Amino acid sequence: MARANRIQFNVRSAFARTRAHELATLTGMTVTQVVEDALRAYVPPGAKTTVGRLVPHGRILVLPSTGPTISLADADEALDAVRERDRGD
């Protein structure tokens, strides 16, 4: 007779156990489903993630640049020109 493969995961944190049960009650999921969903969604800090064409830039995901690089001085100059034009000076 084949033995059942019973996997057990013990959590010794009172907070984690209570919170998992609260979330299971709120969502209608089982505690196992809540824990599995949370583990699938977890991304450790510092882990490099990419989503489609987005790439990490600091703590956010951005589209990589395909055009020319614009310096801060060039951007400020363009903004000043537009402001001057809009003021009518």
ZIZI-V852168 format. One record per backbone hydrogen bond with DSSP energy under -0.5 kcal/mol. NH is the residue of the N-H (numbers start at 1). CO is the residue of the C=O. If there is no record, write none. Layout:
BEGIN
nh: {NH NH}
co: {CO CO}
END
This chain:
BEGIN
nh: {6 7 12 14 17 18 19 20 21 22 23 24 25 26 27 28 29 34 35 36 37 38 39 40 41 42 47 49 51 54 55 57 60 62 64 71 75 76 77 78 79 80 81 82 83 84 85 86 87 88 89}
co: {4 5 10 12 13 14 15 16 17 18 19 20 21 22 23 24 24 30 31 32 33 34 35 36 37 38 44 47 54 51 62 60 57 55 53 69 71 72 73 74 75 76 77 78 79 80 81 82 83 84 84}
END
